[in-house]
């Protein structure tokens, strides 16, 4: 995926998430490049190795992935993943229809978001959102 296309998709997801938060009376999430780096790496790993899970085949979790890029910058993190939605509207709509994903999007304590998207072998998009509370 071309970097500009990837960046535009990721920015649009952040915008749609913040719109959902506004409707629910929640504060906006700020973009965080470190959370974005971890999200992009997880989407790329799932796409490349053809798995779909919050836990990698080696057992690493969102917390592990964020620590690799951000050290102890975050007091708490959360993650949403999706596979196959063709655009930001579809993926955010799917997440909002799922109670667990919706809870992450509308969580009152999260302050930052990083989004990552990658393309799997057959062209399907693989999405990751990393939410965080900075120390």
DSSP file (Angstrom, degrees, kcal/mol; ACC not computed):
  #  RESIDUE AA STRUCTURE BP1 BP2  ACC     N-H-->O    O-->H-N    N-H-->O    O-->H-N    TCO  KAPPA ALPHA  PHI   PSI    X-CA   Y-CA   Z-CA
    1    1 A X              0   0    0      0, 0.0     2,-0.1     0, 0.0   118,-0.0   0.000 360.0 360.0 360.0 135.8    0.0    0.0    0.0
    2    2 A X     >  -     0   0    0      1,-0.1     4,-2.6     4,-0.0     3,-0.2  -0.425 360.0-124.1 -66.8 139.6    1.3    3.4   -0.9
    3    3 A X  H  > S+     0   0    0      1,-0.2     4,-2.8     2,-0.2     5,-0.2   0.849 109.1  51.2 -56.5 -38.5    2.3    5.5    2.2
    4    4 A X  H  > S+     0   0    0      2,-0.2     4,-2.3     1,-0.2    -1,-0.2   0.909 111.3  47.6 -67.4 -40.7    0.0    8.4    1.3
    5    5 A X  H  > S+     0   0    0     -3,-0.2     4,-2.3     2,-0.2    -2,-0.2   0.936 113.4  48.7 -62.8 -46.4   -3.0    6.1    0.8
    6    6 A X  H  X S+     0   0    0     -4,-2.6     4,-2.4     1,-0.2    -2,-0.2   0.936 111.6  48.9 -58.8 -48.5   -2.3    4.4    4.1
    7    7 A X  H  X S+     0   0    0     -4,-2.8     4,-2.5     1,-0.2    -1,-0.2   0.888 110.8  50.7 -61.1 -40.3   -1.9    7.7    6.0
    8    8 A X  H  X S+     0   0    0     -4,-2.3     4,-2.1     2,-0.2    -1,-0.2   0.904 110.6  48.6 -66.2 -40.9   -5.2    9.0    4.5
    9    9 A X  H  X S+     0   0    0     -4,-2.3     4,-2.0     2,-0.2    -2,-0.2   0.923 112.9  48.2 -62.5 -44.1   -7.1    5.9    5.5
   10   10 A X  H  X S+     0   0    0     -4,-2.4     4,-2.0     1,-0.2    -2,-0.2   0.906 111.4  49.2 -65.4 -42.4   -5.7    6.0    9.0
   11   11 A X  H  X S+     0   0    0     -4,-2.5     4,-2.3     1,-0.2    -1,-0.2   0.885 109.1  53.4 -63.3 -38.6   -6.5    9.7    9.4
   12   12 A X  H  X S+     0   0    0     -4,-2.1     4,-2.5     2,-0.2    -1,-0.2   0.889 106.0  52.6 -66.0 -38.6  -10.0    9.1    8.2
   13   13 A X  H  X S+     0   0    0     -4,-2.0     4,-2.7     2,-0.2     5,-0.2   0.942 109.5  49.5 -60.4 -46.7  -10.5    6.4   10.9
   14   14 A X  H  X S+     0   0    0     -4,-2.0     4,-2.5     1,-0.2    -2,-0.2   0.918 111.1  50.0 -57.4 -44.2   -9.4    8.8   13.6
   15   15 A X  H  X S+     0   0    0     -4,-2.3     4,-1.7     1,-0.2    -1,-0.2   0.917 112.0  46.6 -61.4 -44.5  -11.8   11.4   12.3
   16   16 A X  H  X S+     0   0    0     -4,-2.5     4,-2.2     2,-0.2    -2,-0.2   0.885 111.6  51.7 -67.0 -38.5  -14.7    9.0   12.2
   17   17 A X  H  X S+     0   0    0     -4,-2.7     4,-2.4     1,-0.2    -2,-0.2   0.927 109.6  49.7 -62.5 -44.4  -13.9    7.7   15.7
   18   18 A X  H  X S+     0   0    0     -4,-2.5     4,-2.3     1,-0.2    -1,-0.2   0.835 108.0  53.9 -66.1 -30.8  -13.8   11.3   17.0
   19   19 A X  H  X S+     0   0    0     -4,-1.7     4,-2.3     2,-0.2    -1,-0.2   0.918 108.9  48.5 -66.4 -42.8  -17.2   11.9   15.4
   20   20 A X  H  X S+     0   0    0     -4,-2.2     4,-1.4     1,-0.2    -2,-0.2   0.908 112.2  49.2 -62.2 -41.1  -18.6    8.9   17.2
   21   21 A X  H  <>S+     0   0    0     -4,-2.4     5,-3.2     2,-0.2     4,-0.3   0.898 108.8  52.6 -65.7 -40.2  -17.1   10.2   20.5
   22   22 A X  H ><5S+     0   0    0     -4,-2.3     3,-1.6     1,-0.2    -2,-0.2   0.931 107.8  51.4 -59.8 -45.9  -18.5   13.7   19.9
   23   23 A X  H 3<5S+     0   0    0     -4,-2.3    -1,-0.2     1,-0.3    -2,-0.2   0.827 111.2  48.6 -60.5 -31.4  -22.0   12.2   19.4
   24   24 A X  T 3<5S-     0   0    0     -4,-1.4    -1,-0.3    -5,-0.2    -2,-0.2   0.391 119.7-109.3 -90.3   3.0  -21.6   10.3   22.7
   25   25 A X  T < 5S+     0   0    0     -3,-1.6     2,-0.2    -4,-0.3    -3,-0.2   0.702  73.8 136.1  78.8  19.3  -20.5   13.4   24.6
   26   26 A X      < -     0   0    0     -5,-3.2    -1,-0.3    -6,-0.2    -2,-0.1  -0.624  57.9-101.8 -98.3 158.1  -16.9   12.2   24.9
   27   27 A X        -     0   0    0     -2,-0.2    -1,-0.1    81,-0.2     2,-0.0  -0.357  44.9 -93.9 -74.0 158.0  -13.7   14.2   24.4
   28   28 A X        -     0   0    0     -2,-0.1     2,-0.4     1,-0.1    -1,-0.1  -0.332  33.2-125.1 -68.3 151.8  -11.6   13.8   21.2
   29   29 A X        -     0   0    0    -15,-0.2     2,-0.3    83,-0.0    83,-0.3  -0.833  20.8-134.7 -94.5 137.8   -8.7   11.4   21.0
   30   30 A X  E     -a  112   0A   0     81,-2.7    83,-2.5    -2,-0.4     2,-0.2  -0.692  24.7-109.7 -87.9 145.2   -5.4   12.9   19.9
   31   31 A X  E     -a  113   0A   0     -2,-0.3     2,-0.4    81,-0.2    83,-0.2  -0.495  31.2-160.9 -71.1 144.2   -3.4   11.0   17.3
   32   32 A X     >  -     0   0    0     81,-2.0     4,-2.3    -2,-0.2     5,-0.2  -0.977  13.5-154.6-130.5 119.4   -0.2    9.4   18.7
   33   33 A X  H  > S+     0   0    0     -2,-0.4     4,-2.2     1,-0.2     5,-0.1   0.820  95.8  52.6 -64.2 -30.8    2.6    8.4   16.4
   34   34 A X  H  > S+     0   0    0      2,-0.2     4,-2.1     1,-0.2    -1,-0.2   0.920 110.8  45.9 -72.1 -42.5    3.9    5.6   18.7
   35   35 A X  H  > S+     0   0    0      1,-0.2     4,-2.4     2,-0.2    79,-0.3   0.891 113.4  52.1 -62.7 -38.0    0.5    4.0   19.0
   36   36 A X  H  X S+     0   0    0     -4,-2.3     4,-3.0    77,-0.2     5,-0.2   0.894 106.9  52.0 -63.8 -40.7    0.2    4.3   15.2
   37   37 A X  H  X S+     0   0    0     -4,-2.2     4,-2.2     2,-0.2    -2,-0.2   0.925 112.1  45.7 -61.6 -44.7    3.5    2.6   14.7
   38   38 A X  H  X S+     0   0    0     -4,-2.1     4,-2.0     2,-0.2    -2,-0.2   0.899 114.1  48.9 -65.8 -39.9    2.5   -0.3   16.9
   39   39 A X  H  X S+     0   0    0     -4,-2.4     4,-2.6     2,-0.2    77,-0.3   0.922 111.5  48.9 -65.3 -44.6   -0.9   -0.5   15.1
   40   40 A X  H  X S+     0   0    0     -4,-3.0     4,-2.6    75,-0.2     5,-0.2   0.908 111.0  50.6 -61.5 -42.4    0.7   -0.4   11.7
   41   41 A X  H  X S+     0   0    0     -4,-2.2     4,-2.3    -5,-0.2    -1,-0.2   0.891 111.1  48.2 -64.5 -39.0    3.2   -3.1   12.7
   42   42 A X  H  X S+     0   0    0     -4,-2.0     4,-2.7     2,-0.2     5,-0.2   0.929 112.3  48.1 -69.4 -43.7    0.4   -5.4   14.0
   43   43 A X  H  X S+     0   0    0     -4,-2.6     4,-2.5     1,-0.2    -2,-0.2   0.931 113.9  47.9 -59.5 -44.5   -1.8   -5.0   10.9
   44   44 A X  H  X S+     0   0    0     -4,-2.6     4,-2.7    -5,-0.2     5,-0.2   0.894 111.8  49.9 -64.5 -39.7    1.3   -5.7    8.7
   45   45 A X  H  X S+     0   0    0     -4,-2.3     4,-2.5     2,-0.2    -2,-0.2   0.932 112.2  46.6 -65.2 -45.5    2.2   -8.7   10.7
   46   46 A X  H  X>S+     0   0    0     -4,-2.7     5,-1.5     1,-0.2     4,-0.9   0.923 115.4  47.2 -61.6 -42.9   -1.3  -10.2   10.5
   47   47 A X  H  <5S+     0   0    0     -4,-2.5    74,-0.6    -5,-0.2     3,-0.3   0.926 115.1  44.7 -64.5 -45.1   -1.5   -9.5    6.8
   48   48 A X  H  <5S+     0   0    0     -4,-2.7    -2,-0.2     1,-0.2    -1,-0.2   0.892 122.8  35.0 -67.7 -40.8    1.9  -11.0    6.0
   49   49 A X  H  <5S-     0   0    0     -4,-2.5    -1,-0.2    -5,-0.2    -2,-0.2   0.359 105.6-124.8-101.3   5.6    1.5  -14.1    8.2
   50   50 A X  T  <5 +     0   0    0     -4,-0.9     2,-0.3    -3,-0.3    -3,-0.2   0.909  63.7 126.1  55.7  52.8   -2.2  -14.5    7.5
   51   51 A X      < -     0   0    0     -5,-1.5     2,-0.4    -6,-0.1    -1,-0.2  -0.944  45.8-152.8-132.4 160.2   -3.6  -14.6   11.1
   52   52 A X        +     0   0    0     -2,-0.3     2,-0.3     3,-0.1    31,-0.1  -0.879  45.1 110.5-137.1 100.8   -6.2  -12.6   12.8
   53   53 A X        -     0   0    0     -2,-0.4    -2,-0.1     1,-0.1     4,-0.1  -0.984  68.3-123.5-166.1 153.3   -5.8  -12.1   16.5
   54   54 A X  S    S+     0   0    0     -2,-0.3     2,-0.5     1,-0.1     8,-0.2   0.661 104.9  61.0 -72.9 -16.7   -5.1   -9.7   19.3
   55   55 A X  S    S-     0   0    0      6,-0.1     6,-0.2     7,-0.1    -1,-0.1  -0.951  86.8-131.9-116.0 127.4   -2.3  -12.1   20.2
   56   56 A X    >   -     0   0    0      4,-2.3     3,-2.1    -2,-0.5    -2,-0.1  -0.222  33.3 -99.9 -69.4 165.5    0.5  -12.9   17.8
   57   57 A X  T 3  S+     0   0    0      1,-0.3    -1,-0.1     2,-0.1    -2,-0.0   0.785 127.6  53.6 -56.1 -25.6    1.6  -16.5   17.1
   58   58 A X  T 3  S-     0   0    0      2,-0.1    -1,-0.3     0, 0.0    -2,-0.0   0.524 124.0-105.3 -86.9  -5.7    4.5  -15.9   19.6
   59   59 A X    <   +     0   0    0     -3,-2.1     2,-0.2     1,-0.3    -2,-0.1   0.540  66.6 150.2  97.2   7.6    2.1  -14.6   22.3
   60   60 A X        -     0   0    0      4,-0.1    -4,-2.3     3,-0.1    -1,-0.3  -0.532  26.8-160.0 -77.4 143.1    2.7  -10.9   22.1
   61   61 A X     >  -     0   0    0     -2,-0.2     4,-2.6    -6,-0.2     5,-0.2  -0.535  37.3 -91.5-111.6 176.4   -0.2   -8.6   23.1
   62   62 A X  H  > S+     0   0    0      1,-0.2     4,-2.5     2,-0.2     5,-0.2   0.896 127.1  54.4 -57.1 -40.6   -1.1   -5.0   22.4
   63   63 A X  H  > S+     0   0    0      1,-0.2     4,-2.1     2,-0.2    -1,-0.2   0.919 109.2  47.2 -60.4 -43.3    0.7   -4.1   25.6
   64   64 A X  H  > S+     0   0    0      1,-0.2     4,-1.7     2,-0.2    -2,-0.2   0.922 112.6  49.6 -61.9 -44.6    3.8   -5.8   24.5
   65   65 A X  H  X S+     0   0    0     -4,-2.6     4,-1.1     1,-0.2    -2,-0.2   0.883 111.6  47.8 -65.3 -39.4    3.7   -4.2   21.1
   66   66 A X  H  X S+     0   0    0     -4,-2.5     4,-3.0     1,-0.2     3,-0.4   0.897 107.9  55.0 -69.8 -39.5    3.2   -0.7   22.5
   67   67 A X  H  X S+     0   0    0     -4,-2.1     4,-2.1    -5,-0.2    -1,-0.2   0.879 101.7  59.8 -60.4 -37.2    6.0   -1.1   25.1
   68   68 A X  H  < S+     0   0    0     -4,-1.7    -1,-0.2     1,-0.2    -2,-0.2   0.892 120.0  25.6 -58.5 -40.3    8.4   -2.0   22.2
   69   69 A X  H  < S+     0   0    0     -4,-1.1    -2,-0.2    -3,-0.4    -1,-0.2   0.721 136.6  27.3 -97.1 -23.4    7.8    1.4   20.5
   70   70 A X  H >< S-     0   0    0     -4,-3.0     3,-1.5     1,-0.3    -3,-0.2   0.406  82.0-151.8-123.1   0.7    6.8    3.6   23.5
   71   71 A X  T 3< S-     0   0    0     -4,-2.1     3,-0.4    -5,-0.3    -1,-0.3  -0.390  73.2 -24.5  60.0-134.2    8.4    2.2   26.6
   72   72 A X  T 3  S+     0   0    0      1,-0.2    -1,-0.2    -2,-0.1    63,-0.1  -0.033  98.8 121.1-101.1  32.0    6.3    3.0   29.6
   73   73 A X    <   +     0   0    0     -3,-1.5    62,-2.3    -7,-0.2     2,-0.4   0.695  65.1  63.2 -67.1 -19.5    4.7    6.1   28.1
   74   74 A X  E     -B  134   0A   0     -3,-0.4    60,-0.3    60,-0.3     3,-0.1  -0.911  58.3-162.7-117.2 134.1    1.2    4.7   28.5
   75   75 A X  E    S+     0   0A   0     58,-3.4     2,-0.3    -2,-0.4    59,-0.2   0.785  84.9   1.8 -77.4 -29.3   -0.6    3.8   31.7
   76   76 A X  E     -B  133   0A   0     57,-1.0    57,-2.2     2,-0.0     2,-0.3  -0.986  65.2-167.6-156.1 150.7   -3.1    1.6   29.8
   77   77 A X  E     -B  132   0A   0     -2,-0.3     2,-0.3    55,-0.2    55,-0.2  -0.957   1.5-172.3-138.6 158.3   -3.8    0.5   26.2
   78   78 A X  E     -B  131   0A   0     53,-1.8    53,-2.6    -2,-0.3     2,-0.4  -0.927  10.1-149.1-143.3 167.8   -6.6   -1.2   24.3
   79   79 A X  E     -B  130   0A   0     -2,-0.3     2,-0.4    51,-0.2    51,-0.2  -0.999  11.9-169.4-147.4 139.6   -6.9   -2.5   20.8
   80   80 A X  E     -B  129   0A   0     49,-2.0    49,-3.0    -2,-0.4     2,-0.3  -0.982  16.0-174.7-119.4 139.8   -9.5   -3.0   18.1
   81   81 A X  E     +B  128   0A   0     -2,-0.4     2,-0.3    47,-0.2    47,-0.2  -0.941   5.2 175.1-129.6 157.0   -8.8   -5.1   15.0
   82   82 A X  E     -B  127   0A   0     45,-2.0    45,-2.8    -2,-0.3     2,-0.4  -0.981  13.0-154.4-155.1 157.6  -10.7   -5.8   11.8
   83   83 A X  E     +B  126   0A   0     -2,-0.3    43,-0.2    43,-0.2     3,-0.1  -0.986  69.2  11.2-140.8 125.3  -10.2   -7.7    8.5
   84   84 A X  S    S+     0   0    0     41,-3.3     2,-0.1    -2,-0.4    42,-0.1   0.192  71.6 135.4 103.0 -16.5  -11.8   -7.2    5.2
   85   85 A X        -     0   0    0     40,-0.3    -1,-0.3     1,-0.1    40,-0.3  -0.472  48.4-143.8 -67.1 139.5  -13.7   -3.9    5.5
   86   86 A X        +     0   0    0     -2,-0.1     2,-0.3    -3,-0.1    -1,-0.1   0.645  69.2   8.5 -85.0 -15.3  -13.0   -1.9    2.3
   87   87 A X  S  > S-     0   0    0      1,-0.1     4,-2.2    38,-0.1     5,-0.2  -0.964  81.8 -92.1-157.5 168.9  -12.8    1.6    3.8
   88   88 A X  H  > S+     0   0    0     -2,-0.3     4,-2.5     1,-0.2     5,-0.3   0.854 119.8  55.1 -58.5 -37.4  -12.8    3.6    7.0
   89   89 A X  H  > S+     0   0    0      1,-0.2     4,-2.2     2,-0.2    -1,-0.2   0.939 109.8  46.9 -62.5 -45.4  -16.6    4.1    7.1
   90   90 A X  H  > S+     0   0    0      1,-0.2     4,-2.3     2,-0.2    -2,-0.2   0.913 114.2  46.4 -62.7 -42.9  -17.1    0.3    6.9
   91   91 A X  H  X S+     0   0    0     -4,-2.2     4,-2.5     2,-0.2    -2,-0.2   0.918 114.1  45.9 -71.1 -41.2  -14.6   -0.5    9.6
   92   92 A X  H  X S+     0   0    0     -4,-2.5     4,-2.4     2,-0.2    -1,-0.2   0.891 112.6  52.2 -67.8 -37.1  -15.7    2.1   12.1
   93   93 A X  H  X S+     0   0    0     -4,-2.2     4,-1.2    -5,-0.3    -2,-0.2   0.928 110.5  48.3 -61.4 -44.6  -19.4    1.1   11.5
   94   94 A X  H  X S+     0   0    0     -4,-2.3     4,-0.5     1,-0.2     3,-0.5   0.929 112.1  48.6 -62.3 -45.2  -18.5   -2.5   12.1
   95   95 A X  H >< S+     0   0    0     -4,-2.5     3,-1.1     1,-0.2     7,-0.5   0.897 108.9  53.1 -62.0 -39.8  -16.6   -1.6   15.3
   96   96 A X  H 3< S+     0   0    0     -4,-2.4    -1,-0.2     1,-0.3    -2,-0.2   0.744 105.6  55.0 -69.9 -21.3  -19.5    0.5   16.5
   97   97 A X  H 3< S+     0   0    0     -4,-1.2     2,-0.6    -3,-0.5    -1,-0.3   0.548  95.6  78.0 -85.0  -8.2  -21.9   -2.4   16.1
   98   98 A X  S <X S-     0   0    0     -3,-1.1     4,-3.1    -4,-0.5     5,-0.3  -0.903  76.6-143.7-104.8 120.9  -19.7   -4.7   18.3
   99   99 A X  H  > S+     0   0    0     -2,-0.6     4,-2.2     1,-0.2    -1,-0.1   0.874  98.3  45.5 -53.6 -43.9  -20.1   -4.0   22.0
  100  100 A X  H  > S+     0   0    0      2,-0.2     4,-1.6     1,-0.2    -1,-0.2   0.917 116.6  43.9 -67.5 -43.1  -16.5   -4.6   22.9
  101  101 A X  H  > S+     0   0    0      2,-0.2     4,-2.3     1,-0.2    -2,-0.2   0.910 113.1  52.2 -67.5 -42.0  -15.1   -2.5   20.1
  102  102 A X  H  X S+     0   0    0     -4,-3.1     4,-2.5    -7,-0.5    -2,-0.2   0.904 105.3  56.2 -59.6 -42.1  -17.6    0.2   20.7
  103  103 A X  H  X S+     0   0    0     -4,-2.2     4,-0.6    -5,-0.3    -1,-0.2   0.897 108.0  48.0 -59.6 -40.8  -16.6    0.3   24.4
  104  104 A X  H >< S+     0   0    0     -4,-1.6     3,-0.9     2,-0.2    -1,-0.2   0.941 111.6  49.6 -63.6 -46.4  -13.0    0.9   23.4
  105  105 A X  H 3< S+     0   0    0     -4,-2.3    -2,-0.2     1,-0.2    -1,-0.2   0.879 120.7  35.3 -60.6 -39.1  -14.0    3.7   21.0
  106  106 A X  H 3< S+     0   0    0     -4,-2.5    -1,-0.2    -5,-0.2    -2,-0.2   0.345  81.6 139.4 -99.7   6.0  -16.1    5.4   23.6
  107  107 A X    <<  -     0   0    0     -3,-0.9     3,-0.4    -4,-0.6    -3,-0.1  -0.288  49.1-143.2 -55.0 127.0  -14.0    4.6   26.7
  108  108 A X  S    S+     0   0    0      1,-0.2   -81,-0.2   -82,-0.1    -1,-0.2   0.744  92.5  50.8 -69.5 -23.7  -14.0    7.8   28.8
  109  109 A X  S    S+     0   0    0     24,-0.0    -1,-0.2     2,-0.0     2,-0.1   0.721  81.5 102.7 -90.3 -21.2  -10.3    7.4   29.9
  110  110 A X        +     0   0    0     -3,-0.4    23,-0.2     1,-0.1     3,-0.1  -0.387  37.7 171.6 -65.9 139.9   -8.6    7.0   26.6
  111  111 A X        +     0   0    0     21,-2.5   -81,-2.7     1,-0.2     2,-0.3   0.564  57.3  44.4-120.6 -19.4   -6.8   10.1   25.4
  112  112 A X  E     -aC  30 132A   0     20,-2.0    20,-2.1   -83,-0.3     2,-0.4  -0.922  56.1-166.3-134.7 155.0   -4.8    8.9   22.4
  113  113 A X  E     -aC  31 131A   0    -83,-2.5   -81,-2.0    -2,-0.3     2,-0.4  -1.000   4.8-171.0-142.0 139.5   -5.3    6.8   19.3
  114  114 A X  E     - C   0 130A   0     16,-2.4    16,-3.2    -2,-0.4     2,-0.4  -0.997  12.8-161.7-126.4 137.7   -3.0    5.2   16.7
  115  115 A X  E     - C   0 129A   0     -2,-0.4     2,-0.4    14,-0.2    14,-0.2  -0.939   7.1-175.6-122.2 139.9   -4.4    3.5   13.6
  116  116 A X  E     - C   0 128A   0     12,-2.8    12,-2.4    -2,-0.4     2,-0.4  -0.999   1.7-177.8-135.5 138.0   -2.7    1.1   11.3
  117  117 A X  E     + C   0 127A   0     -2,-0.4     2,-0.3    10,-0.2    10,-0.2  -0.994   5.6 172.7-133.7 141.4   -3.9   -0.5    8.0
  118  118 A X  E     - C   0 126A   0      8,-2.0     8,-2.9    -2,-0.4     2,-0.5  -0.915  30.3-114.9-139.7 165.5   -2.1   -3.0    5.8
  119  119 A X  E     - C   0 125A   0     -2,-0.3     6,-0.2     6,-0.2     5,-0.1  -0.917  25.3-146.0-108.8 126.7   -3.1   -5.0    2.7
  120  120 A X    >   -     0   0    0      4,-3.4     3,-2.1    -2,-0.5   -72,-0.1  -0.262  38.7 -86.1 -80.4 174.4   -3.2   -8.8    2.9
  121  121 A X  T 3  S+     0   0    0    -74,-0.6    -1,-0.1     1,-0.3   -73,-0.1   0.845 127.1  43.7 -52.8 -43.9   -2.3  -11.2    0.1
  122  122 A X  T 3  S-     0   0    0      2,-0.0    -1,-0.3     1,-0.0    -2,-0.0   0.227 125.7 -94.9 -92.8  16.4   -5.6  -11.1   -1.7
  123  123 A X  S <  S+     0   0    0     -3,-2.1    -2,-0.1     1,-0.3     2,-0.1   0.383  76.2 144.5  92.5  -3.6   -6.1   -7.4   -1.3
  124  124 A X        -     0   0    0     -5,-0.1    -4,-3.4     1,-0.1     2,-0.3  -0.431  49.6-122.4 -68.1 142.0   -8.2   -7.4    1.9
  125  125 A X  E     - C   0 119A   0    -40,-0.3   -41,-3.3    -6,-0.2     2,-0.5  -0.684  18.6-154.7 -86.8 140.3   -7.4   -4.5    4.3
  126  126 A X  E     -BC  83 118A   0     -8,-2.9    -8,-2.0    -2,-0.3     2,-0.4  -0.975  14.7-162.7-118.1 123.2   -6.3   -5.4    7.8
  127  127 A X  E     +BC  82 117A   0    -45,-2.8   -45,-2.0    -2,-0.5     2,-0.4  -0.842  13.1 179.2-114.6 140.7   -7.1   -2.7   10.4
  128  128 A X  E     -BC  81 116A   0    -12,-2.4   -12,-2.8    -2,-0.4     2,-0.4  -0.995   6.7-168.5-138.0 135.8   -5.7   -2.1   13.9
  129  129 A X  E     -BC  80 115A   0    -49,-3.0   -49,-2.0    -2,-0.4     2,-0.5  -0.989   5.9-163.8-117.5 131.0   -6.6    0.7   16.4
  130  130 A X  E     -BC  79 114A   0    -16,-3.2   -16,-2.4    -2,-0.4     2,-0.3  -0.975   6.8-165.1-114.6 122.6   -4.4    1.2   19.5
  131  131 A X  E     -BC  78 113A   0    -53,-2.6   -53,-1.8    -2,-0.5     2,-0.3  -0.768  12.5-177.3-102.2 148.7   -6.0    3.3   22.3
  132  132 A X  E     -BC  77 112A   0    -20,-2.1   -21,-2.5    -2,-0.3   -20,-2.0  -0.994  31.7-148.5-149.6 156.7   -3.9    4.7   25.1
  133  133 A X  E     -B   76   0A   0    -57,-2.2   -58,-3.4    -2,-0.3   -57,-1.0  -0.979  32.9-140.1-118.3 112.6   -3.8    6.7   28.3
  134  134 A X  E      B   74   0A   0     -2,-0.5   -60,-0.3   -60,-0.3   -61,-0.1  -0.429 360.0 360.0 -73.0 146.2   -0.5    8.5   28.6
  135  135 A X              0   0    0    -62,-2.3    -1,-0.1   -63,-0.1   -61,-0.1   0.483 360.0 360.0 -64.3 360.0    1.2    8.7   32.0
